[in-house]
Amino acid sequence: MTGVYAGLIDTEMGAALSSGPKTSPRQVAEKTIQGIRSGIEHVVADDSAASLWQATRQDLIKKHAEMQARWDDHVAATRAQV
């Protein structure tokens, strides 16, 4: 099995999201094929995914807390709009 990790991919689904750079589907596909051919279990397809991959391995508890805080802020902002 091979897991593929990517940040925001430039697709129709990603078009609605404007935050940050987007990775081309071609790049994700090429990295995936390279990974499968090389027998890699975890394919990191772009810089965004590589950064997150590294951060979770350095300090998982800290990264989890940061991501939870961002989610909580998002939920609070969404509720405030209602």
Secondary structure, 3 states (H helix, E strand, C coil): CCEEECCCECCHHHHCCCCCCCECHHHHHHHHHHHHHHCCCEEECCHHHHHHHHHHHHCHHHHHHHHHHHHHHHHHHHHHHC
